[in-house]
């Protein structure tokens, strides 16, 4: 690792939201296999999947948390350094990311936060405004909502 001011240390712990899904689960498998020294905390918002995650990842901590339940997010984020954020399709981004950012700020331990944003096949492309045509207040895309929560100066 270089001494550049832009470099960050590798997180000692990583929390993966959506760990039972088709994106989070392969990431959990990869980290468990390739970086076993990293403490994993796997999050599912589906209580029915928590037991399967515990069975499949016996060396990871598995918790239930929901983007719309701030106390569950605060508990999940506590003490973690790396965060992989992957919200299910159709998530109401403004309250979800408001809660998430509040939980990360309260924990005060985040070194890396990686958030994926995708559009589902059923998304109507006509409802997504071109970046040049939208103002910050008009934006309905997920990244804009989370950016405003993470950095209020963007408002």
Buried (B, 14 or more C-beta within 10 A) or exposed (E): EEEEEEEEEEBBBBBBBBBBBEBBBEBBEEBBEEEEEBBBBBBBBBEEBBEEBBEBBEEBBBBBBBBBBBEBBBBBBBEBBBBBBBBEEEBEBBBBBBBBBBBBEEBEBBBEBEBBEEEEEEEEEEEEEEEEEBEEEEBEBBEBBBBBBBEEEEE
